[in-house]
Amino acid sequence: MIELIGVSKVYRTSHGDVRALDEVTLSIQEGEFVALKGHSGSGKSTLLALLGGLAVPNTGSISVAGRDVGKLSSSERARFREENVGFVFQMFHLLPYLSVLDNVLVAAPAASRSTSRDYAKQLLSGFGMDERITHRPSQLSAGERQRVAMARALLNRPKLLLADEPTGNLDEKNAEALLDFLGGFHREGGTIVLATHDDRAAERADRIIELASGKVTSPVAAA
């Protein structure tokens, strides 16, 4: 499913170059649930961005679902994301002026927006949000906003789900609920790469990969 070979990512700043990833080589199998752990600045978020085609490496190769993501054009990467990847973020990234339903439909391709509408409602129902679809994000709790973000991530039936600290803004009850949703996606054959500081989240994974200073330091089996 995922193969990285010698991948490095360098960001150029006014204070000099920052090497976010340094010669990373790893494989993730289809249907595997992998947790990325490491301190802030270890490279977790950069790795997710590269896997999702939001950024390209400076060196090395990245194969995801049979595509060399680093060699795709910007428009090809957008299509790749639309067809293969769902994203879940700590900060939700919902549009404040759109309803719950329309926030989910943001992920729908223009050509299939009408058919996606029914599936969006189905997803929201599964997340217990039936009576909230006309609400704006400001009218929702943090747990409800994260459920909307999950529905949006699943709308296009992705093969790969990338989650960046998705439990970071949630209380224990809502964090457990979100992890249960991720577990359901995994049991149905989906591949998950989760960046987290949360030991409870990491323990749900099949495998934990630890990063430090942009390097993989110790891939270990999950408990």
Backbone as a chain_set.jsonl record, in Angstrom:
{"seq": "MIELIGVSKVYRTSHGDVRALDEVTLSIQEGEFVALKGHSGSGKSTLLALLGGLAVPNTGSISVAGRDVGKLSSSERARFREENVGFVFQMFHLLPYLSVLDNVLVAAPAASRSTSRDYAKQLLSGFGMDERITHRPSQLSAGERQRVAMARALLNRPKLLLADEPTGNLDEKNAEALLDFLGGFHREGGTIVLATHDDRAAERADRIIELASGKVTSPVAAA", "coords": {"N": [[0.827, -1.214, 0.0], [1.851, 1.316, 0.949], [5.016, 2.68, 0.322], [8.018, 3.981, 1.233], [11.12, 5.231, 0.249], [14.163, 6.282, 1.178], [13.319, 8.936, 1.812], [13.373, 12.418, 2.059], [12.55, 15.611, 3.425], [12.837, 19.026, 3.14], [12.386, 22.168, 4.523], [12.598, 25.495, 3.555], [13.456, 28.333, 5.324], [13.448, 31.704, 6.682], [15.338, 31.595, 8.604], [17.03, 29.662, 7.857], [17.557, 26.308, 6.511], [15.238, 23.703, 7.312], [15.239, 20.445, 8.172], [12.797, 18.346, 7.895], [12.113, 15.679, 7.456], [14.334, 12.921, 7.241], [15.91, 10.958, 5.177], [14.011, 8.754, 5.223], [12.871, 5.465, 5.282], [10.382, 3.153, 4.859], [7.691, 0.724, 5.091], [4.179, 0.226, 4.709], [1.517, -1.905, 5.053], [-1.369, -2.792, 3.047], [-4.485, -2.298, 4.591], [-3.427, -2.094, 7.126], [-3.069, -0.678, 10.399], [-1.371, 1.932, 11.497], [0.453, 3.693, 13.926], [2.015, 6.806, 14.352], [4.487, 8.031, 16.398], [6.075, 10.547, 18.407], [7.947, 13.424, 19.531], [6.834, 16.889, 19.265], [7.763, 18.328, 16.189], [9.103, 16.147, 15.283], [8.554, 15.11, 12.816], [6.177, 13.888, 12.143], [3.719, 15.082, 11.169], [4.621, 16.123, 8.753], [5.253, 13.771, 7.4], [2.68, 12.663, 7.098], [1.584, 14.637, 5.41], [3.097, 14.256, 3.094], [2.369, 11.614, 2.417], [-0.274, 12.021, 1.761], [-0.109, 13.561, -0.483], [-0.047, 16.299, -0.167], [2.267, 17.591, -0.051], [5.552, 17.375, -1.556], [8.432, 15.248, -1.698], [11.892, 16.233, -1.19], [13.965, 14.536, -1.783], [14.158, 11.031, -2.635], [11.589, 8.421, -2.904], [8.01, 7.992, -2.984], [5.54, 5.704, -2.824], [2.14, 5.213, -3.056], [-0.72, 3.34, -2.904], [-0.04, 2.265, -5.365], [0.815, 4.44, -6.853], [3.336, 6.771, -7.74], [3.663, 9.191, -5.763], [5.219, 11.479, -5.399], [5.981, 12.219, -7.945], [3.793, 13.162, -9.252], [1.824, 15.709, -10.838], [0.514, 18.865, -9.592], [-2.287, 18.957, -10.059], [-2.749, 16.276, -10.585], [-2.104, 15.175, -8.12], [-4.173, 16.234, -6.594], [-6.381, 14.874, -7.701], [-5.593, 12.29, -7.038], [-5.775, 12.401, -4.205], [-8.526, 12.821, -3.95], [-9.524, 10.404, -4.859], [-8.397, 8.448, -3.245], [-7.684, 9.13, -0.555], [-8.505, 10.038, 2.796], [-8.702, 12.695, 5.157], [-8.179, 13.487, 8.585], [-8.112, 15.941, 11.028], [-6.644, 17.541, 13.938], [-7.648, 20.112, 14.419], [-10.04, 20.153, 13.107], [-10.941, 21.799, 10.852], [-13.326, 22.806, 9.691], [-15.669, 24.662, 7.69], [-16.833, 27.734, 8.734], [-19.124, 29.079, 7.83], [-20.729, 27.273, 6.557], [-23.259, 24.698, 6.638], [-23.519, 21.684, 8.659], [-24.025, 19.46, 6.933], [-23.223, 20.535, 4.426], [-20.547, 21.028, 4.965], [-19.55, 18.441, 5.026], [-20.034, 17.714, 2.388], [-18.207, 19.244, 1.04], [-16.031, 17.708, 0.377], [-16.887, 16.252, -1.786], [-16.628, 15.234, -5.199], [-17.325, 17.425, -7.924], [-18.836, 16.331, -10.004], [-20.27, 14.274, -8.868], [-21.832, 15.257, -6.848], [-24.611, 15.288, -6.27], [-25.323, 12.563, -5.863], [-23.565, 12.056, -3.801], [-24.693, 13.432, -1.724], [-26.762, 11.923, -0.509], [-25.23, 9.845, 0.582], [-23.637, 11.296, 2.333], [-25.539, 12.121, 4.205], [-26.173, 9.622, 5.207], [-23.755, 8.861, 6.404], [-23.537, 10.864, 8.388], [-25.761, 10.235, 9.892], [-24.928, 7.77, 10.892], [-22.998, 8.677, 12.623], [-24.524, 9.769, 14.551], [-25.61, 12.301, 14.05], [-27.962, 13.162, 12.934], [-29.912, 15.12, 13.59], [-28.557, 17.449, 13.425], [-27.741, 18.407, 11.002], [-28.265, 20.812, 9.724], [-27.06, 22.689, 11.265], [-24.491, 25.12, 12.113], [-20.87, 24.977, 12.432], [-20.146, 26.445, 14.764], [-22.203, 25.972, 16.46], [-21.875, 23.504, 17.482], [-20.512, 20.959, 19.66], [-17.088, 20.134, 20.573], [-16.666, 17.391, 20.189], [-18.767, 16.786, 18.43], [-18.033, 18.343, 16.219], [-15.717, 17.005, 15.471], [-16.819, 14.584, 14.668], [-18.211, 15.37, 12.402], [-16.037, 16.078, 10.81], [-14.904, 13.548, 10.509], [-16.915, 12.254, 9.031], [-16.748, 13.752, 6.685], [-14.167, 13.001, 5.878], [-14.59, 10.364, 5.199], [-16.313, 10.402, 3.085], [-15.713, 9.98, 0.326], [-15.172, 7.325, 0.263], [-12.462, 6.382, 1.022], [-9.318, 4.641, 0.483], [-7.215, 4.978, 2.151], [-6.742, 6.408, 5.305], [-5.688, 9.3, 6.815], [-4.711, 10.572, 9.836], [-4.208, 13.269, 11.898], [-3.252, 13.889, 14.983], [-5.986, 13.47, 15.964], [-7.46, 13.213, 18.322], [-6.703, 15.246, 19.933], [-8.097, 17.592, 20.722], [-10.222, 16.65, 22.159], [-12.345, 15.428, 24.812], [-12.068, 12.621, 27.13], [-14.209, 10.787, 26.695], [-15.232, 11.475, 24.125], [-12.899, 11.147, 22.65], [-12.484, 8.381, 22.85], [-14.748, 7.534, 21.457], [-14.174, 8.505, 18.883], [-11.892, 6.978, 18.303], [-13.072, 4.478, 18.238], [-14.593, 4.753, 15.902], [-12.52, 4.965, 14.031], [-11.468, 2.433, 14.374], [-13.544, 0.892, 13.315], [-13.41, 1.571, 10.581], [-10.917, 0.465, 10.034], [-11.398, -2.293, 10.547], [-13.005, -2.868, 8.405], [-11.232, -3.068, 6.39], [-9.777, -0.816, 5.699], [-6.854, 1.276, 5.439], [-4.902, 2.879, 7.88], [-3.041, 5.686, 8.915], [-1.914, 7.132, 11.705], [-1.023, 9.983, 13.417], [0.082, 10.748, 16.596], [0.165, 11.859, 20.066], [-1.048, 10.532, 21.986], [-1.21, 7.879, 24.1], [-3.307, 6.054, 24.415], [-4.568, 6.141, 21.948], [-2.497, 5.253, 20.264], [-2.253, 2.646, 21.127], [-4.319, 1.347, 19.902], [-3.42, 0.682, 17.436], [-1.973, -1.521, 14.922], [0.713, -1.433, 14.74], [3.426, 0.53, 15.952], [5.259, 3.323, 14.968], [8.086, 5.056, 15.697], [9.328, 8.371, 15.638], [12.051, 10.69, 15.498], [13.551, 13.793, 15.257], [13.129, 13.81, 12.493], [13.782, 11.252, 11.656], [13.155, 7.718, 11.436], [13.08, 5.938, 14.346], [12.422, 3.641, 15.83], [10.546, 1.171, 14.803], [7.968, -0.551, 16.274], [6.033, -3.313, 17.508], [2.561, -2.984, 18.169], [0.971, -2.936, 21.423]], "CA": [[0.0, 0.0, 0.0], [2.716, 2.495, 1.074], [6.44, 2.37, 0.322], [8.907, 5.138, 1.207], [12.524, 4.859, 0.111], [15.106, 7.394, 1.278], [12.552, 10.18, 1.669], [13.741, 13.59, 2.858], [11.799, 16.828, 3.156], [13.506, 20.184, 3.711], [11.671, 23.436, 4.398], [13.504, 26.646, 3.583], [12.902, 29.43, 6.11], [14.328, 32.871, 6.793], [16.385, 31.259, 9.575], [17.813, 28.547, 7.333], [16.832, 25.098, 6.135], [14.764, 22.799, 8.367], [15.081, 19.093, 7.627], [11.662, 17.762, 8.62], [12.304, 14.227, 7.333], [15.728, 12.682, 6.883], [16.197, 9.621, 4.639], [13.063, 7.803, 5.818], [12.495, 4.286, 4.502], [9.449, 2.29, 5.588], [6.573, 0.15, 4.344], [2.928, 0.022, 5.423], [0.725, -2.824, 4.255], [-2.781, -2.493, 2.866], [-5.303, -2.76, 5.706], [-2.707, -1.964, 8.389], [-3.309, 0.506, 11.222], [-0.053, 2.318, 12.004], [0.526, 4.93, 14.703], [3.288, 7.526, 14.365], [4.702, 8.72, 17.672], [7.285, 11.348, 18.495], [7.737, 14.764, 20.047], [6.577, 17.926, 18.273], [8.94, 18.564, 15.374], [9.772, 14.888, 14.923], [8.315, 14.807, 11.402], [4.927, 13.127, 11.958], [2.78, 15.793, 10.3], [5.227, 16.194, 7.418], [5.091, 12.453, 6.787], [1.288, 12.559, 6.665], [1.393, 15.525, 4.263], [3.7, 13.603, 1.938], [1.551, 10.455, 2.055], [-1.52, 12.496, 1.183], [0.124, 14.381, -1.654], [-0.131, 17.722, 0.134], [3.631, 18.079, -0.24], [6.384, 16.417, -2.286], [9.748, 15.142, -1.062], [13.058, 16.774, -1.887], [14.672, 13.363, -2.296], [13.514, 9.758, -2.347], [10.349, 8.1, -3.605], [6.847, 7.628, -2.171], [4.505, 4.99, -3.559], [0.911, 5.03, -2.282], [-1.763, 2.723, -3.73], [0.489, 2.028, -6.693], [1.186, 5.69, -7.536], [4.52, 7.486, -7.254], [3.023, 10.466, -5.43], [6.163, 12.579, -5.545], [6.162, 12.577, -9.355], [2.538, 13.641, -9.809], [1.625, 17.157, -10.9], [-0.402, 19.364, -8.566], [-3.646, 18.526, -10.382], [-2.793, 14.813, -10.433], [-2.14, 14.887, -6.684], [-5.532, 16.536, -6.135], [-7.222, 13.752, -8.099], [-5.16, 11.154, -6.224], [-6.374, 12.555, -2.881], [-9.971, 12.663, -4.092], [-9.858, 9.007, -5.132], [-7.738, 7.471, -2.371], [-7.257, 9.554, 0.784], [-9.322, 10.858, 3.681], [-7.893, 13.378, 6.171], [-8.807, 13.909, 9.841], [-7.156, 16.816, 11.689], [-6.94, 17.958, 15.313], [-8.382, 21.373, 14.444], [-11.301, 19.909, 12.393], [-10.938, 22.486, 9.559], [-14.67, 22.99, 9.139], [-15.936, 26.023, 7.216], [-17.802, 28.251, 9.705], [-20.329, 29.619, 7.202], [-21.481, 26.181, 5.955], [-23.949, 23.774, 7.536], [-22.87, 20.391, 8.865], [-24.122, 18.674, 5.703], [-22.403, 21.126, 3.375], [-19.147, 20.815, 5.317], [-19.196, 17.088, 4.58], [-20.088, 17.69, 0.925], [-17.031, 19.926, 0.491], [-15.12, 16.69, -0.14], [-17.48, 15.545, -2.92], [-16.315, 15.706, -6.55], [-18.443, 18.188, -8.482], [-19.657, 15.493, -10.879], [-21.084, 13.316, -8.11], [-22.319, 15.933, -5.654], [-25.994, 14.919, -5.958], [-25.335, 11.225, -5.28], [-22.819, 12.117, -2.545], [-25.549, 14.027, -0.699], [-27.423, 10.846, 0.227], [-24.237, 9.125, 1.365], [-23.248, 12.194, 3.419], [-26.578, 12.013, 5.234], [-26.036, 8.293, 5.813], [-22.599, 8.913, 7.298], [-23.869, 11.704, 9.539], [-26.681, 9.447, 10.721], [-24.111, 6.786, 11.596], [-22.268, 9.387, 13.668], [-25.492, 10.348, 15.477], [-25.735, 13.731, 13.777], [-29.166, 13.358, 12.115], [-30.658, 16.334, 13.916], [-27.64, 18.595, 13.453], [-27.172, 18.623, 9.67], [-28.425, 22.213, 9.292], [-26.332, 23.554, 12.192], [-23.161, 25.602, 11.768], [-19.864, 24.451, 13.352], [-20.134, 27.172, 16.035], [-23.3, 25.466, 17.281], [-21.55, 22.127, 17.818], [-19.45, 20.683, 20.619], [-15.847, 19.665, 19.943], [-16.883, 16.014, 19.755], [-19.628, 16.812, 17.252], [-17.247, 18.858, 15.098], [-14.82, 15.95, 15.009], [-17.631, 13.597, 13.942], [-18.446, 15.936, 11.067], [-14.769, 15.95, 10.095], [-14.763, 12.14, 10.157], [-17.848, 11.982, 7.934], [-16.159, 14.354, 5.487], [-13.016, 12.194, 5.475], [-15.043, 9.071, 4.684], [-17.323, 10.594, 2.042], [-15.312, 9.419, -0.965], [-14.804, 5.92, 0.486], [-11.016, 6.312, 0.789], [-8.559, 3.443, 0.833], [-6.24, 5.376, 3.166], [-7.167, 7.479, 6.199], [-4.568, 9.948, 7.488], [-5.261, 11.276, 10.993], [-3.156, 14.039, 12.562], [-3.661, 14.235, 16.355], [-7.437, 13.695, 15.915], [-8.056, 13.228, 19.659], [-6.03, 16.293, 20.713], [-9.031, 18.583, 21.271], [-11.409, 15.939, 22.643], [-12.301, 14.832, 26.145], [-11.831, 11.18, 27.09], [-15.352, 10.086, 26.119], [-15.272, 11.706, 22.687], [-11.701, 10.547, 22.074], [-12.743, 6.949, 22.719], [-15.726, 7.365, 20.38], [-13.473, 8.688, 17.617], [-11.037, 5.81, 18.081], [-13.964, 3.392, 17.838], [-14.907, 4.975, 14.492], [-11.328, 4.582, 13.277], [-11.397, 0.976, 14.437], [-14.514, 0.354, 12.369], [-12.829, 1.734, 9.25], [-9.828, -0.507, 9.947], [-11.965, -3.639, 10.452], [-13.569, -3.028, 7.064], [-10.142, -3.207, 5.427], [-9.11, 0.451, 5.414], [-5.506, 1.519, 5.957], [-4.858, 4.096, 8.694], [-1.791, 6.178, 9.496], [-2.341, 8.047, 12.76], [0.018, 10.689, 14.165], [-0.522, 11.013, 17.9], [0.89, 11.818, 21.326], [-1.966, 9.866, 22.906], [-0.899, 6.451, 24.226], [-4.531, 5.268, 24.201], [-4.776, 6.059, 20.503], [-1.45, 4.415, 19.684], [-2.483, 1.247, 21.506], [-5.302, 0.766, 18.99], [-2.766, 0.381, 16.171], [-1.276, -2.794, 14.736], [2.148, -1.188, 14.838], [3.83, 1.892, 16.296], [6.527, 3.764, 14.393], [8.556, 6.223, 16.433], [10.188, 9.295, 14.897], [12.764, 11.733, 16.242], [14.384, 14.63, 14.391], [12.942, 13.45, 11.084], [14.22, 9.887, 11.371], [12.49, 6.597, 12.089], [14.014, 5.449, 15.371], [12.122, 2.295, 16.309], [9.259, 0.574, 14.525], [7.712, -1.611, 17.243], [4.679, -3.867, 17.465], [1.63, -2.41, 19.142], [0.619, -3.845, 22.509]], "C": [[0.862, 1.265, 0.0], [4.171, 2.047, 1.135], [7.226, 3.672, 0.212], [10.34, 4.648, 1.146], [13.372, 6.129, 0.131], [14.467, 8.766, 1.177], [13.05, 11.262, 2.624], [12.868, 14.768, 2.449], [12.455, 17.972, 3.896], [12.649, 21.415, 3.46], [12.679, 24.573, 4.501], [12.824, 27.81, 4.288], [13.902, 30.581, 6.145], [15.481, 32.618, 7.765], [17.249, 30.091, 9.105], [16.942, 27.351, 7.007], [16.453, 24.277, 7.365], [14.504, 21.44, 7.727], [14.002, 18.37, 8.44], [11.676, 16.239, 8.58], [13.681, 13.969, 6.749], [15.928, 11.218, 6.487], [15.312, 8.544, 5.265], [12.739, 6.691, 4.828], [11.58, 3.421, 5.358], [8.353, 1.798, 4.656], [5.37, 0.004, 5.262], [2.027, -0.811, 4.524], [-0.72, -2.354, 4.112], [-3.581, -3.081, 4.027], [-4.63, -2.661, 7.061], [-3.08, -0.653, 9.071], [-1.986, 0.833, 11.907], [-0.158, 3.634, 12.763], [1.931, 5.502, 14.611], [3.402, 8.265, 15.687], [6.027, 9.465, 17.64], [6.945, 12.727, 19.012], [7.374, 15.72, 18.918], [7.866, 18.239, 17.52], [9.653, 17.306, 14.939], [9.553, 14.508, 13.467], [7.008, 14.098, 11.119], [3.988, 13.808, 10.959], [3.322, 15.919, 8.881], [5.07, 14.867, 6.696], [3.66, 12.263, 6.293], [1.035, 13.418, 5.423], [1.964, 14.909, 2.985], [2.863, 12.413, 1.483], [0.265, 10.874, 1.36], [-1.34, 13.377, -0.04], [-0.076, 15.864, -1.425], [1.226, 18.399, -0.008], [4.393, 17.012, -1.005], [7.767, 16.383, -1.639], [10.825, 15.849, -1.866], [13.888, 15.651, -2.496], [13.899, 12.111, -1.908], [12.21, 9.581, -3.1], [9.272, 7.667, -2.633], [5.82, 6.968, -3.078], [3.32, 4.764, -2.631], [-0.159, 4.493, -3.233], [-1.309, 2.598, -5.184], [0.893, 3.269, -7.465], [2.434, 6.278, -6.898], [4.092, 8.926, -6.992], [3.944, 11.651, -5.669], [6.349, 13.046, -6.971], [4.878, 13.091, -10.004], [2.519, 15.165, -9.865], [0.649, 17.57, -9.806], [-1.83, 18.889, -8.821], [-3.794, 17.018, -10.243], [-2.823, 14.425, -8.959], [-3.527, 15.17, -6.112], [-6.482, 15.399, -6.491], [-6.892, 12.498, -7.289], [-5.799, 11.22, -4.835], [-7.881, 12.277, -2.94], [-10.361, 11.194, -4.194], [-9.364, 8.038, -4.06], [-7.634, 7.825, -0.903], [-8.34, 10.344, 1.509], [-8.433, 11.439, 4.764], [-8.744, 13.705, 7.392], [-7.767, 14.687, 10.63], [-7.61, 17.164, 13.107], [-7.846, 19.179, 15.342], [-9.66, 21.335, 13.608], [-11.339, 20.536, 11.001], [-12.314, 22.508, 8.902], [-14.855, 24.442, 8.719], [-17.075, 26.623, 8.029], [-19.123, 28.716, 9.097], [-21.18, 28.541, 6.523], [-22.153, 25.33, 7.016], [-23.117, 22.501, 7.7], [-22.869, 19.58, 7.57], [-23.212, 19.232, 4.61], [-20.919, 21.032, 3.685], [-18.681, 19.421, 4.909], [-19.098, 17.054, 3.059], [-18.951, 18.465, 0.271], [-16.079, 18.925, -0.16], [-15.628, 16.013, -1.405], [-16.985, 16.103, -4.247], [-17.537, 16.396, -7.15], [-19.385, 17.31, -9.289], [-20.584, 14.551, -10.122], [-21.708, 13.933, -6.865], [-23.736, 15.499, -5.276], [-26.074, 13.535, -5.33], [-24.591, 11.21, -3.943], [-23.684, 12.637, -1.408], [-26.236, 12.948, 0.142], [-26.436, 10.093, 1.112], [-23.749, 9.98, 2.533], [-24.263, 12.129, 4.558], [-26.491, 10.673, 5.957], [-24.876, 8.272, 6.804], [-22.912, 9.707, 8.558], [-24.835, 10.992, 10.471], [-25.911, 8.418, 11.539], [-23.302, 7.385, 12.726], [-23.215, 10.073, 14.661], [-25.743, 11.82, 15.283], [-26.976, 14.058, 12.94], [-29.822, 14.718, 12.333], [-29.793, 17.591, 13.899], [-27.183, 19.018, 12.062], [-27.328, 20.058, 9.169], [-27.678, 23.184, 10.198], [-25.0, 24.013, 11.595], [-22.158, 25.058, 12.789], [-19.862, 25.137, 14.717], [-21.221, 26.689, 16.986], [-23.05, 24.036, 17.768], [-20.503, 22.055, 18.921], [-18.21, 20.223, 19.863], [-16.014, 18.24, 19.415], [-17.741, 15.946, 18.51], [-18.869, 17.329, 16.033], [-16.294, 17.792, 14.562], [-15.576, 14.866, 14.266], [-17.946, 14.079, 12.532], [-17.183, 15.796, 10.215], [-14.522, 14.505, 9.669], [-15.67, 11.788, 8.992], [-17.296, 12.54, 6.624], [-14.999, 13.506, 4.969], [-13.433, 10.89, 4.805], [-15.937, 9.184, 3.457], [-16.961, 9.91, 0.727], [-14.829, 7.978, -0.865], [-13.307, 5.692, 0.255], [-10.432, 4.952, 1.132], [-7.649, 3.711, 2.029], [-6.795, 6.535, 3.979], [-5.939, 7.998, 6.943], [-5.125, 10.823, 8.609], [-4.129, 11.943, 11.768], [-3.672, 14.548, 13.905], [-5.184, 14.417, 16.458], [-8.116, 13.734, 17.277], [-7.561, 14.403, 20.5], [-6.95, 17.307, 21.357], [-10.281, 17.949, 21.879], [-11.223, 15.474, 24.077], [-12.223, 13.313, 26.0], [-12.967, 10.423, 26.402], [-15.385, 10.247, 24.603], [-14.046, 11.145, 21.98], [-11.904, 9.052, 21.857], [-13.729, 6.677, 21.584], [-15.051, 7.501, 19.016], [-12.599, 7.48, 17.305], [-11.862, 4.585, 17.702], [-14.339, 3.522, 16.359], [-13.726, 4.577, 13.608], [-11.188, 3.063, 13.245], [-12.363, 0.314, 13.472], [-14.013, 0.444, 10.945], [-11.732, 0.696, 9.019], [-10.382, -1.919, 9.775], [-12.572, -3.912, 9.08], [-12.5, -3.044, 5.977], [-9.404, -1.934, 5.09], [-7.738, 0.537, 6.062], [-5.501, 2.857, 6.694], [-3.418, 4.413, 9.078], [-2.18, 7.326, 10.425], [-1.135, 8.663, 13.443], [-0.576, 11.108, 15.505], [0.514, 11.083, 19.012], [0.151, 10.961, 22.348], [-1.681, 8.367, 22.955], [-2.129, 5.586, 23.987], [-4.815, 5.096, 22.723], [-3.758, 5.112, 19.879], [-1.677, 2.941, 19.978], [-3.531, 0.568, 20.628], [-4.653, 0.259, 17.703], [-2.184, -1.028, 16.14], [0.218, -2.631, 15.009], [2.394, 0.279, 15.168], [5.175, 2.181, 15.661], [6.923, 5.059, 15.096], [9.514, 7.048, 15.57], [10.852, 10.265, 15.854], [13.66, 12.47, 15.265], [14.322, 14.188, 12.932], [13.363, 12.063, 10.695], [13.329, 8.871, 12.075], [13.48, 5.982, 13.067], [13.72, 4.026, 15.829], [10.715, 1.865, 15.924], [9.036, -0.59, 15.49], [6.292, -2.113, 17.104], [3.823, -3.211, 18.517], [1.307, -3.434, 20.21], [-0.68, -4.544, 22.186]], "O": [[0.661, 2.168, -0.812], [4.521, 1.149, 1.9], [7.114, 4.385, -0.785], [10.732, 3.757, 1.899], [13.305, 6.947, -0.786], [15.01, 9.661, 0.529], [13.137, 11.052, 3.833], [12.494, 14.908, 1.285], [12.621, 17.923, 5.115], [12.236, 21.678, 2.33], [13.504, 24.61, 5.413], [11.735, 28.228, 3.893], [15.043, 30.451, 5.701], [16.48, 33.338, 7.752], [18.091, 29.59, 9.85], [15.728, 27.383, 7.206], [17.221, 24.163, 8.321], [13.653, 21.309, 6.847], [14.265, 17.853, 9.527], [11.296, 15.584, 9.55], [14.143, 14.701, 5.873], [16.094, 10.35, 7.343], [15.812, 7.541, 5.776], [12.378, 6.951, 3.68], [11.956, 3.005, 6.453], [8.115, 2.363, 3.588], [5.514, -0.302, 6.445], [1.801, -0.461, 3.366], [-1.227, -1.611, 4.952], [-3.376, -4.236, 4.401], [-5.201, -3.101, 8.059], [-3.368, 0.348, 8.414], [-1.537, 0.1, 12.788], [-0.788, 4.58, 12.29], [2.917, 4.783, 14.769], [2.515, 9.037, 16.053], [6.967, 9.074, 16.948], [5.794, 13.157, 18.944], [7.58, 15.404, 17.746], [8.926, 18.396, 18.125], [10.7, 17.378, 14.295], [10.283, 13.673, 12.932], [6.742, 13.737, 9.973], [3.519, 13.175, 10.013], [2.564, 15.83, 7.916], [4.782, 14.844, 5.5], [3.448, 11.758, 5.191], [0.354, 12.985, 4.494], [1.368, 15.033, 1.914], [2.668, 12.222, 0.283], [-0.231, 10.172, 0.478], [-2.32, 13.888, -0.581], [-0.256, 16.618, -2.381], [1.319, 19.625, -0.076], [3.941, 15.871, -1.098], [8.219, 17.388, -1.091], [10.687, 16.041, -3.074], [14.444, 15.794, -3.586], [13.092, 12.123, -0.977], [11.776, 10.466, -3.838], [9.553, 7.061, -1.599], [5.292, 7.6, -3.993], [3.469, 4.194, -1.55], [-0.466, 5.119, -4.248], [-2.093, 2.8, -6.111], [1.279, 3.164, -8.629], [2.577, 6.286, -5.676], [4.149, 9.773, -7.883], [3.493, 12.713, -6.097], [6.827, 14.158, -7.197], [4.88, 13.421, -11.19], [3.132, 15.829, -9.029], [0.029, 16.719, -9.167], [-2.511, 18.46, -7.889], [-4.846, 16.532, -9.828], [-3.488, 13.459, -8.585], [-4.005, 14.435, -5.248], [-7.304, 15.002, -5.665], [-7.783, 11.741, -6.903], [-6.307, 10.214, -4.339], [-8.43, 11.584, -2.083], [-11.401, 10.784, -3.679], [-9.863, 6.916, -3.973], [-7.508, 6.93, -0.067], [-9.003, 11.201, 0.924], [-7.516, 10.772, 5.243], [-9.887, 14.145, 7.261], [-6.672, 14.185, 10.882], [-8.796, 17.092, 13.432], [-8.723, 19.276, 16.2], [-10.301, 22.368, 13.416], [-11.734, 19.864, 10.048], [-12.445, 22.257, 7.704], [-14.272, 25.346, 9.317], [-18.181, 26.081, 8.022], [-20.141, 28.743, 9.789], [-22.237, 28.85, 5.971], [-21.683, 25.246, 8.151], [-22.147, 22.275, 6.977], [-21.827, 19.071, 7.157], [-22.507, 18.474, 3.945], [-20.104, 20.962, 2.765], [-17.536, 19.247, 4.49], [-18.188, 16.438, 2.505], [-18.75, 18.353, -0.938], [-15.399, 19.253, -1.132], [-14.881, 15.27, -2.042], [-16.923, 17.321, -4.413], [-18.668, 15.979, -6.899], [-20.599, 17.516, -9.265], [-21.577, 14.08, -10.677], [-22.073, 13.218, -5.932], [-24.038, 15.356, -4.092], [-26.813, 13.341, -4.365], [-24.942, 10.44, -3.049], [-23.435, 12.315, -0.246], [-26.284, 13.052, 1.368], [-26.754, 9.742, 2.248], [-23.476, 9.451, 3.61], [-23.89, 12.087, 5.731], [-26.706, 10.595, 7.166], [-24.997, 7.733, 7.904], [-22.591, 9.276, 9.666], [-24.744, 11.126, 11.692], [-26.191, 8.211, 12.72], [-22.955, 6.691, 13.682], [-22.778, 10.855, 15.505], [-26.055, 12.528, 16.241], [-27.036, 15.113, 12.309], [-30.236, 15.381, 11.382], [-30.236, 18.665, 14.305], [-26.327, 19.894, 11.938], [-26.592, 20.477, 8.276], [-27.663, 24.385, 9.928], [-24.457, 23.377, 10.692], [-22.551, 24.71, 13.902], [-19.604, 24.484, 15.729], [-21.167, 26.967, 18.184], [-23.919, 23.431, 18.395], [-19.706, 22.976, 19.094], [-18.269, 19.953, 18.663], [-15.554, 17.923, 18.318], [-17.477, 15.136, 17.621], [-19.044, 16.81, 14.93], [-16.086, 17.686, 13.354], [-15.04, 14.28, 13.325], [-17.948, 13.293, 11.584], [-17.256, 15.438, 9.04], [-13.99, 14.262, 8.586], [-15.248, 11.099, 8.064], [-17.367, 11.886, 5.584], [-14.862, 13.313, 3.761], [-12.719, 10.369, 3.948], [-16.285, 8.171, 2.851], [-17.828, 9.319, 0.084], [-14.169, 7.465, -1.769], [-12.926, 4.901, -0.607], [-10.972, 4.211, 1.954], [-7.347, 2.812, 2.814], [-7.263, 7.526, 3.419], [-5.238, 7.24, 7.613], [-5.927, 11.72, 8.352], [-3.206, 11.275, 12.235], [-4.433, 15.514, 13.963], [-5.633, 15.431, 16.992], [-9.235, 14.236, 17.388], [-7.957, 14.542, 21.657], [-6.635, 17.836, 22.423], [-11.285, 18.63, 22.09], [-10.112, 15.168, 24.51], [-12.303, 12.782, 24.893], [-12.714, 9.515, 25.611], [-15.548, 9.266, 23.877], [-14.14, 10.712, 20.831], [-11.543, 8.516, 20.809], [-13.571, 5.711, 20.838], [-15.315, 6.718, 18.105], [-12.57, 7.011, 16.168], [-11.402, 3.744, 16.929], [-14.396, 2.523, 15.643], [-13.902, 3.936, 12.572], [-10.833, 2.483, 12.219], [-12.039, -0.711, 12.873], [-14.169, -0.502, 10.173], [-11.634, 0.119, 7.936], [-9.885, -2.672, 8.938], [-12.643, -5.063, 8.646], [-12.816, -3.036, 4.787], [-8.487, -1.96, 4.27], [-7.496, -0.061, 7.11], [-6.031, 3.849, 6.194], [-2.669, 3.536, 9.508], [-2.705, 8.351, 9.989], [-0.304, 7.942, 13.995], [-1.624, 11.752, 15.544], [1.58, 10.472, 18.936], [0.66, 10.697, 23.437], [-1.885, 7.663, 21.966], [-2.017, 4.5, 23.418], [-5.252, 4.03, 22.289], [-4.114, 4.266, 19.058], [-1.329, 2.083, 19.167], [-3.621, -0.66, 20.613], [-5.266, -0.508, 16.961], [-1.937, -1.643, 17.177], [0.892, -3.563, 15.447], [1.659, 1.159, 14.718], [6.117, 1.398, 15.789], [6.176, 6.036, 15.083], [10.379, 6.513, 14.877], [10.289, 10.619, 16.89], [14.436, 11.854, 14.534], [15.332, 14.191, 12.227], [13.311, 11.714, 9.516], [12.816, 9.125, 13.164], [14.571, 5.56, 12.684], [14.636, 3.281, 16.177], [9.769, 2.165, 16.652], [9.838, -1.524, 15.518], [5.429, -1.381, 16.619], [4.285, -2.915, 19.619], [1.355, -4.64, 19.965], [-1.156, -5.358, 22.978]]}, "num_chains": 1, "name": "protein.A"}
